[in-house]
Amino acid sequence: MAKHPPLLNAVDFEYLFRALPSPHMVVDRGLTFVAVNAAYERVTKRSRAELIGGKLFELFPNDGQSGDLLRESLARVLRTGESDTIAYIPYEIPRPESEGGGFDLRYWTAIHTPLMDAEGEVAYVLQNTADVTDIVALQAAATLPFRPRSGAVELLQRAQEAEVAYRASLSDSADFQRMFQSSPSLIAVMRGPDHIFTFANEAYQRYVGDRPLIGLSIRDVFPEIGEQGFFDILQGVFGGGGPHLAEGQRILLRQMGQERLQEVFLDFSFHPIHDMTGAVTGIFFQGMDRTEHFRSLHRQRLMVDELNHRVKNTLSTVQSIARQSFRGTETEASRQAFEARIIALSRAHDVLSERLWHTVALSALLNQELAAFDTSRVRLAGPDVDLNPKAAIALAMVFHELATNAARFGALSGETGGLQVDWQGT
């Protein structure tokens, strides 16, 4: 039988285990630590003396989904005697009190390999882990399509399963980038304090007229938005002020080759992009063009205002005719009652016009009709009820007649009476 060279025969496997560059540890069937290498001590921020003899889930407790995943993987190895791989697992690592305490959330891959005793039974489980937080972070919507690959974790001494998982993450990255590129939303990414464009999807490029973007700062591309306060907003987000969201924001943009500013409306958000240390490195923009929607609302508002103006003119004409018809007669009370009804109808039209003739709250009609009375003598109570225009006009006239009757003959005709209106929904 050939003999190994003296140097190989003399290899100290305990020394070799401790010198491995990726984190390794060994637990027995009771999940008690029996061996750890130096790399494992570094990533867990625990010394060998703290780990050996301790229970895995007592030193690193986790009662959530990640803890269940780790327990199930170790149990499979002990039960089947076959290796098991966890491609990605989020797991919090306790932070030493000297570093402020608390927990650090990290993402890992783990390969669990059985170690057999002389009878061929599983006696221990060897765990080889790698911190893949950087790779997982690439899948985040705010960073994935645009982040350089240089920050990905090097997977050393990995088995084939971990290599396959890593290649799958690269494929996912390409899928995410295609998804962002074809999204109908306006999407762009700016890096650094000068807000340099590093990514803009097709929808964003079309929206801004295919003007040059990549490698240019937002101040160079859109100098006209500076006076509208957007540079200050960007600086606030980049400086740690958190995301900024806006709905129906009016913006004046200059189209390429034109001096005149064009009015547009956007729903948009600026979100900070963080690196692995938590520092803000850029800003993620997502928006939706709402210009046509707001222009349509404006046209509708003009039409409703014009309609309301014409209706009020018609009611004024009717009121004038009534005055002429009742003049010189002994029906002054009838004339006043008729004019009051016309005014009540006009006020109902005003309320509906403010709401673009959609719906009006029942309480709004009551408050309008009873506004002339002392509020201490009037009590309204009931749920929110929205009325369509037809019902609102009819009830406005009913409320007018009831209020007039209360003022002339009922509770509000004296000095001390009160009026209570209650309603219920069905």
PANUFI-538568 format. One record per residue (C-alpha): residue in one letter; x, y, z; chain; residue number from 1. Coordinates in pm, 1 decimal. Each point is the difference from the previous one (the first is absolute). Example, Ala and Ser with C-alpha at 12.3 -4.5 7.8 and 13.67 -1.06 7.14 Angstrom:
# residues 2
 figu        X        Y        Z nupa zakol
    A   1230.0   -450.0    780.0    A     1
    S    137.0    344.0    -66.0    A     2
END
This chain:
# residues 426
 figu        X        Y        Z nupa zakol
    M      0.0      0.0      0.0    A     1
    A    134.9    339.1    -95.6    A     2
    K     76.7    231.8    288.1    A     3
    H   -100.5    364.6     14.1    A     4
    P    282.1    252.6     -0.7    A     5
    P    111.2     88.4    350.9    A     6
    L   -138.2    352.2    -25.5    A     7
    L   -352.9   -126.5    -82.3    A     8
    N     15.1   -262.3    272.8    A     9
    A     84.2    270.8    246.2    A    10
    V   -297.1    224.1    -89.6    A    11
    D   -175.3    129.4    310.9    A    12
    F   -365.4    -22.1   -107.0    A    13
    E   -116.9    204.4    298.1    A    14
    Y    233.0    277.7   -110.9    A    15
    L   -126.2    -36.1   -357.7    A    16
    F   -364.0     22.0    120.3    A    17
    R     67.3    315.3    196.5    A    18
    A    186.6    158.5   -292.3    A    19
    L   -278.8    -48.3   -257.5    A    20
    P    -98.6    343.7   -138.5    A    21
    S   -377.4    -60.0      9.4    A    22
    P   -198.2    -50.4    323.2    A    23
    H    -29.0   -361.6    121.1    A    24
    M   -141.9   -150.4    316.4    A    25
    V    -89.8   -348.7    128.2    A    26
    V   -293.0    -93.5    224.1    A    27
    D    -89.2   -335.2    150.1    A    28
    R   -339.2   -170.3    -13.6    A    29
    G   -119.5    223.0    283.6    A    30
    L    100.3    307.6   -205.0    A    31
    T    277.4     86.3    245.3    A    32
    F    307.4    172.3   -140.3    A    33
    V    304.8   -229.2     -1.6    A    34
    A    223.8    187.7   -244.5    A    35
    V     18.9    341.1   -170.0    A    36
    N    264.8    158.6   -218.4    A    37
    A    136.4    353.6     14.8    A    38
    A   -215.6    119.6   -292.9    A    39
    Y   -313.3   -112.6    185.1    A    40
    E    107.7    190.9    308.9    A    41
    R     41.8    315.7   -208.8    A    42
    V   -338.1     -7.7   -174.8    A    43
    T   -191.1    -86.9    319.4    A    44
    K    203.5    241.8    214.0    A    45
    R     34.9   -275.2    264.3    A    46
    S    318.6   -160.3    128.8    A    47
    R     68.3   -371.6     -7.1    A    48
    A    -23.3     -5.9    378.2    A    49
    E   -350.4    148.0    -15.4    A    50
    L   -115.6   -247.2   -265.0    A    51
    I    142.7   -342.5     88.9    A    52
    G   -240.2   -189.8    221.6    A    53
    G   -285.8    240.7    -63.9    A    54
    K   -328.4    -85.1   -170.1    A    55
    L    -39.2    138.2   -352.3    A    56
    F   -348.5    145.9     50.3    A    57
    E     76.1    132.1    345.2    A    58
    L    295.7    200.1   -125.7    A    59
    F   -179.4    101.8   -321.9    A    60
    P   -373.3     -9.9     81.4    A    61
    N   -256.7     30.9   -277.5    A    62
    D   -361.8   -108.9     45.5    A    63
    G   -105.1    124.1   -341.6    A    64
    Q     -0.9   -149.9   -348.4    A    65
    S    378.4     17.7    -31.5    A    66
    G     46.9   -195.5    323.0    A    67
    D   -244.7   -265.6   -121.7    A    68
    L    184.8    -23.2   -332.5    A    69
    L    334.1    -54.6    173.3    A    70
    R   -143.3   -259.4    241.7    A    71
    E   -162.2   -193.3   -284.3    A    72
    S    321.5     -6.2   -203.4    A    73
    L    207.0   -130.9    291.4    A    74
    A   -268.4   -256.8     83.6    A    75
    R      0.0   -129.7   -358.8    A    76
    V    376.1    -53.8     10.4    A    77
    L    -22.9   -185.7    332.5    A    78
    R   -292.2   -208.9   -124.3    A    79
    T    113.2    -82.9   -355.9    A    80
    G    377.9     17.7     23.3    A    81
    E      4.6    215.9   -312.9    A    82
    S    123.6    355.2    -51.9    A    83
    D   -252.2    282.1     -6.3    A    84
    T     31.8    353.4   -138.8    A    85
    I   -181.7    320.5     95.4    A    86
    A     49.4    236.9   -292.8    A    87
    Y   -110.9    319.1    178.6    A    88
    I    -97.5     49.2    361.4    A    89
    P    -40.6    329.6    184.9    A    90
    Y    133.6    -34.2    352.6    A    91
    E     67.1    258.1    268.9    A    92
    I    337.3     -9.8    171.4    A    93
    P     18.6    148.4    352.4    A    94
    R    223.9    306.3     10.6    A    95
    P    242.3     14.2    296.2    A    96
    E    -75.2    257.1    268.5    A    97
    S    334.5    161.2    -80.4    A    98
    E   -147.1     83.4   -344.0    A    99
    G   -327.1    132.3    135.2    A   100
    G   -196.4   -323.9     37.7    A   101
    G   -303.4    -94.2   -203.8    A   102
    F      5.8   -215.5   -311.3    A   103
    D    143.6      8.7   -352.2    A   104
    L   -226.1   -149.4   -268.9    A   105
    R    213.3   -191.2   -248.4    A   106
    Y    -74.1   -243.8   -283.8    A   107
    W    184.5   -331.0    -27.6    A   108
    T     41.3   -317.0   -199.5    A   109
    A     67.8   -313.8    199.8    A   110
    I    112.2   -351.5    -90.1    A   111
    H    -54.5   -264.7    264.3    A   112
    T    214.8   -313.8    -38.4    A   113
    P    -34.8   -315.4    215.5    A   114
    L    305.1   -134.1    187.4    A   115
    M    -28.3   -373.1     70.7    A   116
    D    124.8   -204.7    293.5    A   117
    A    167.0   -342.4    -24.1    A   118
    E   -340.1   -173.7    -40.3    A   119
    G   -101.1    222.5   -289.3    A   120
    E   -253.1    201.4    200.7    A   121
    V    -16.9    378.4     -7.5    A   122
    A    187.1    127.6    304.1    A   123
    Y     56.3    362.7    -94.3    A   124
    V   -102.8    258.3   -257.0    A   125
    L    254.8    225.7   -169.7    A   126
    Q   -136.8    338.1   -102.8    A   127
    N    171.6    215.1   -260.8    A   128
    T   -155.4    348.1    -32.4    A   129
    A     54.1    307.7   -214.4    A   130
    D   -135.1    350.1     54.0    A   131
    V   -189.7     82.5   -322.5    A   132
    T   -171.1    318.0    119.3    A   133
    D    149.7    192.0   -292.5    A   134
    I   -142.5   -243.7   -253.7    A   135
    V   -345.6      3.1    156.2    A   136
    A      8.0    380.3      9.0    A   137
    L     39.9      1.9   -377.0    A   138
    Q   -350.5   -139.0    -23.5    A   139
    A   -150.4    301.5    176.4    A   140
    A   -210.4    210.1   -235.5    A   141
    A    187.7    319.3     78.3    A   142
    T    342.4   -134.8    -91.8    A   143
    L     -7.8   -320.0   -196.2    A   144
    P     10.6    108.2   -366.0    A   145
    F    255.2    270.3     46.3    A   146
    R    251.5   -108.3    257.9    A   147
    P    348.0   -108.9   -106.7    A   148
    R     92.4   -361.6     65.8    A   149
    S    328.7     84.1    171.1    A   150
    G   -168.9     -2.4    339.8    A   151
    A   -117.1   -364.4    -21.8    A   152
    V    128.7   -232.5    268.8    A   153
    E    278.3   -238.7   -106.7    A   154
    L   -114.7   -354.8     66.7    A   155
    L    313.4   -193.1    102.1    A   156
    Q     25.5   -372.4     54.9    A   157
    R   -360.6    -46.0   -106.4    A   158
    A   -161.8   -325.0    -97.9    A   159
    Q   -181.2    -32.5   -331.4    A   160
    E   -340.8     81.8    152.9    A   161
    A    108.3    345.1    112.5    A   162
    E    154.3     70.7   -338.8    A   163
    V   -329.6    -88.5   -171.1    A   164
    A   -190.5    230.4    238.6    A   165
    Y    238.9    283.6    -77.3    A   166
    R    -40.6    -44.3   -376.4    A   167
    A   -376.1     -0.1     47.0    A   168
    S     28.4    338.7    173.5    A   169
    L    180.9    137.3   -306.5    A   170
    S   -284.2   -119.7   -219.1    A   171
    D   -249.9    164.9    235.0    A   172
    S    195.6    324.1    -29.1    A   173
    A    -35.6     -0.5   -376.7    A   174
    D   -372.4    -74.6     32.4    A   175
    F    -44.1    293.2    239.0    A   176
    Q    182.8    232.7   -236.0    A   177
    R   -221.2   -100.6   -294.2    A   178
    M   -307.1     49.1    219.0    A   179
    F    103.4    353.1     97.0    A   180
    Q     96.4     83.2   -356.7    A   181
    S   -341.6    -95.6   -139.4    A   182
    S   -206.3    141.6    288.7    A   183
    P   -265.3    256.2   -103.9    A   184
    S     95.2    210.5    302.8    A   185
    L    269.6    264.7    -27.3    A   186
    I    308.9   -141.8    174.6    A   187
    A    344.5    153.8     43.2    A   188
    V    293.5    -25.2    236.5    A   189
    M    236.8    279.9     99.0    A   190
    R    329.2    -52.4    183.3    A   191
    G    200.7    221.9    228.6    A   192
    P    -63.0    346.0    144.1    A   193
    D     -8.2    150.0   -351.1    A   194
    H   -278.0   -241.5    -98.7    A   195
    I    164.1   -148.5   -308.9    A   196
    F   -232.1   -210.4   -214.8    A   197
    T    117.5   -362.6    -13.3    A   198
    F   -321.6   -159.7   -122.1    A   199
    A   -320.6    106.7   -175.1    A   200
    N   -252.5   -244.7   -138.9    A   201
    E   -164.0     26.5   -341.2    A   202
    A   -311.7    174.6    130.5    A   203
    Y    210.2    267.2    172.7    A   204
    Q    211.7     53.2   -312.8    A   205
    R   -310.0     46.0   -215.4    A   206
    Y   -157.5    235.7    252.6    A   207
    V    295.8    238.2     -2.2    A   208
    G     32.3     -7.7   -377.6    A   209
    D    298.7   -235.5    -27.1    A   210
    R    234.5    270.8    123.4    A   211
    P    345.9   -107.3    124.2    A   212
    L    -18.1   -120.9    362.6    A   213
    I    255.4   -262.4    101.6    A   214
    G    309.2    152.0    156.6    A   215
    L   -157.6    345.4     33.1    A   216
    S   -122.7    167.1    316.8    A   217
    I   -364.8     91.7     39.8    A   218
    R    102.8    366.2     15.7    A   219
    D    149.5    -29.6   -347.1    A   220
    V   -296.2   -190.5   -143.9    A   221
    F   -284.5    195.8    163.1    A   222
    P    131.3    341.5    108.9    A   223
    E   -353.7    144.4    -10.8    A   224
    I   -121.0   -202.8    301.0    A   225
    G    249.7    161.9    236.1    A   226
    E   -219.2    304.1     62.9    A   227
    Q   -293.6   -234.9     65.7    A   228
    G    167.6   -143.5    309.4    A   229
    F     86.3   -347.5   -127.2    A   230
    F    375.5     25.3     54.1    A   231
    D    -66.5     78.5    367.4    A   232
    I   -229.8   -302.4     22.4    A   233
    L    269.4   -224.7   -150.1    A   234
    Q    260.9    131.4    239.8    A   235
    G   -234.7    -65.5    290.3    A   236
    V    -54.5   -361.2   -106.3    A   237
    F    371.8    -56.1    -62.8    A   238
    G     87.4    161.7    330.7    A   239
    G   -198.6   -254.8    196.6    A   240
    G   -338.8    167.9      8.2    A   241
    G   -179.7   -312.2   -119.2    A   242
    P   -211.5    -54.3   -312.1    A   243
    H   -206.7    273.5   -161.9    A   244
    L   -338.9    -78.4   -156.8    A   245
    A   -224.0    231.3   -201.7    A   246
    E   -333.4    -39.0   -176.8    A   247
    G   -110.7    217.4   -287.6    A   248
    Q    311.3    216.4     28.4    A   249
    R      0.8    286.9   -249.4    A   250
    I    335.9     33.3   -177.5    A   251
    L    114.8    232.4   -274.2    A   252
    L    234.8   -176.9   -243.5    A   253
    R    175.9    127.9   -307.9    A   254
    Q    -19.3   -233.4   -296.6    A   255
    M    313.2    -47.8   -209.0    A   256
    G     47.7    278.5   -252.5    A   257
    Q   -271.6    217.7    154.5    A   258
    E     23.5    305.5    222.1    A   259
    R   -355.0    -11.2    126.1    A   260
    L    -63.5   -195.9    319.9    A   261
    Q   -267.2   -268.6    -15.1    A   262
    E   -229.6    -77.3    293.4    A   263
    V    -12.2   -365.8    102.9    A   264
    F   -137.4   -187.3    301.6    A   265
    L    168.1   -298.0    164.2    A   266
    D    -55.1   -248.6    279.6    A   267
    F    353.6    -83.0    109.0    A   268
    S    228.9   -105.3    281.6    A   269
    F    367.8     46.3     85.3    A   270
    H    141.2   -286.3    208.9    A   271
    P    353.0     -8.8    145.2    A   272
    I    227.3   -287.0   -108.8    A   273
    H    222.5   -132.9    278.3    A   274
    D    320.4   -198.0    -13.8    A   275
    M     75.7   -286.7    236.7    A   276
    T    115.3    239.4    270.8    A   277
    G   -327.8    192.4    -10.6    A   278
    A    149.4    307.5   -166.5    A   279
    V   -207.9    166.3   -273.7    A   280
    T    170.7    -39.3   -337.5    A   281
    G   -274.1    104.8   -239.3    A   282
    I   -367.6     62.6    -65.7    A   283
    F   -257.5   -224.0   -165.4    A   284
    F   -271.4    185.3   -195.0    A   285
    Q   -333.0   -149.5    -99.4    A   286
    G   -280.0    199.4   -156.6    A   287
    M   -318.6     -8.1   -202.5    A   288
    D   -113.2    266.3   -245.3    A   289
    R   -337.3    141.0    108.8    A   290
    T     -6.9    297.1   -235.2    A   291
    E   -295.4   -111.7   -210.9    A   292
    H   -196.8    -91.0    311.3    A   293
    F     42.6    345.0    150.4    A   294
    R    -66.6    173.8   -329.3    A   295
    S   -322.8   -198.8    -24.8    A   296
    L    -93.8    103.2    352.9    A   297
    H     72.8    361.9    -89.3    A   298
    R   -222.0    -17.6   -308.5    A   299
    Q   -273.7   -162.7    203.8    A   300
    R     31.6    270.1    265.4    A   301
    L    -37.7    269.8   -265.8    A   302
    M   -309.2   -169.6   -143.1    A   303
    V   -160.0    -39.9    341.6    A   304
    D     77.4    361.1     90.1    A   305
    E   -152.8    115.8   -326.8    A   306
    L   -308.0   -216.5     57.1    A   307
    N    -34.5    125.8    355.2    A   308
    H     35.2    359.8   -119.6    A   309
    R   -277.5    -47.9   -253.6    A   310
    V   -227.5   -173.1    252.9    A   311
    K     49.3    281.1    251.5    A   312
    N    -75.7    255.4   -270.0    A   313
    T   -318.3   -188.7    -81.8    A   314
    L    -99.9     -9.5    365.9    A   315
    S     70.6    373.1     30.2    A   316
    T   -226.3     60.3   -300.4    A   317
    V   -275.0   -210.6    156.5    A   318
    Q     40.9    193.2    324.4    A   319
    S    -26.0    331.0   -186.2    A   320
    I   -313.1   -113.7   -182.9    A   321
    A   -153.2   -105.7    331.5    A   322
    R     61.9    345.9    147.3    A   323
    Q   -168.3    163.1   -298.8    A   324
    S   -292.7   -242.1     14.8    A   325
    F    -61.6     52.0    373.0    A   326
    R     47.4    380.7     -5.2    A   327
    G   -301.3    205.2    106.5    A   328
    T   -183.1   -298.7    136.3    A   329
    E    -79.6   -109.5    351.1    A   330
    T    211.9   -308.6    -28.3    A   331
    E    331.1    128.0    142.4    A   332
    A     32.3   -305.9    224.0    A   333
    S    -47.8   -225.9   -300.8    A   334
    R    265.3    193.5   -193.2    A   335
    Q    248.5    -33.3    284.7    A   336
    A    -70.0   -371.2     32.4    A   337
    F     47.1    -48.1   -372.8    A   338
    E    329.4    191.8     -1.7    A   339
    A    121.7   -195.2    301.6    A   340
    R    -64.6   -324.0   -187.3    A   341
    I    190.4    128.5   -301.4    A   342
    I    293.0     97.6    224.1    A   343
    A     -3.7   -343.5    168.3    A   344
    L      9.4   -165.1   -342.3    A   345
    S    287.6    225.6   -104.3    A   346
    R    198.6    -87.0    311.0    A   347
    A    -50.9   -369.6    -65.4    A   348
    H    141.0     54.2   -349.0    A   349
    D    303.1    174.9    152.7    A   350
    V     74.7   -295.1    227.2    A   351
    L    -28.4   -246.9   -287.3    A   352
    S    217.4    217.5   -224.1    A   353
    E    278.0     -0.6    260.6    A   354
    R     -4.4   -379.5    -22.6    A   355
    L    -17.5     -9.1   -381.3    A   356
    W   -358.9   -129.7     19.1    A   357
    H    111.2   -336.6    133.2    A   358
    T   -133.7    -48.6    351.7    A   359
    V    -68.3    223.7    298.3    A   360
    A    -11.0    -87.6    368.7    A   361
    L   -339.0      7.2    170.9    A   362
    S    155.6    190.9    290.2    A   363
    A    129.2    266.9   -240.7    A   364
    L   -352.7     75.2   -124.5    A   365
    L   -133.7     20.0    355.5    A   366
    N    282.3    224.5    118.8    A   367
    Q    -56.2    233.9   -292.8    A   368
    E   -375.8     28.0     55.2    A   369
    L     32.4     47.0    379.6    A   370
    A    300.8    233.7     -8.6    A   371
    A   -221.0    304.6     68.1    A   372
    F   -103.6   -133.9    341.6    A   373
    D    187.2      8.2    329.9    A   374
    T    222.0   -310.6      1.2    A   375
    S    -64.8    -53.0    372.7    A   376
    R   -365.9    -64.6    -83.0    A   377
    V     63.3   -249.2   -282.0    A   378
    R    134.7   -353.5     36.1    A   379
    L     77.9   -235.0   -288.7    A   380
    A     85.7   -368.7     50.5    A   381
    G     38.2   -283.0   -247.8    A   382
    P    244.5   -199.6   -212.4    A   383
    D    167.4    122.8   -318.7    A   384
    V   -247.5    -30.3   -285.9    A   385
    D     79.3    108.4   -356.6    A   386
    L   -285.0    107.7   -226.2    A   387
    N     -8.1      2.4   -377.6    A   388
    P    -88.5    333.7   -165.8    A   389
    K   -367.2    -86.3    -55.6    A   390
    A    -53.6   -101.8    362.3    A   391
    A    200.0    298.9    124.5    A   392
    I   -218.5    252.4   -185.2    A   393
    A   -319.9   -164.6    123.8    A   394
    L    114.0    -19.9    363.1    A   395
    A    136.6    354.9     -7.2    A   396
    M   -351.4    125.4    -78.4    A   397
    V   -150.5   -225.2    269.1    A   398
    F    248.8    126.4    259.1    A   399
    H    -78.1    358.8    -99.2    A   400
    E   -372.4    -50.1     54.5    A   401
    L     55.1   -173.7    336.1    A   402
    A    244.8    267.1    119.9    A   403
    T   -238.9    275.9   -104.5    A   404
    N   -284.1   -170.9    185.1    A   405
    A    219.7    -40.3    314.6    A   406
    A     91.9    369.0    -12.0    A   407
    R   -356.3    123.7    -47.9    A   408
    F   -206.4   -242.4    202.9    A   409
    G    227.9   -250.6    171.5    A   410
    A    291.5    -31.3    240.9    A   411
    L    201.0    285.7   -150.7    A   412
    S   -282.6    252.5      4.3    A   413
    G     51.7     84.7    367.8    A   414
    E    299.7     98.7    208.9    A   415
    T     77.9   -331.3    167.8    A   416
    G    -93.6   -284.2   -231.0    A   417
    G    245.2   -233.4   -165.8    A   418
    L     10.8   -215.1   -311.4    A   419
    Q    143.0   -351.2    -15.6    A   420
    V     47.2   -190.0   -328.1    A   421
    D     92.7   -368.8     14.6    A   422
    W     41.0   -243.0   -288.5    A   423
    Q    113.7   -355.4    -50.4    A   424
    G    149.6   -190.2   -289.3    A   425
    T   -153.9   -317.0   -138.7    A   426
END
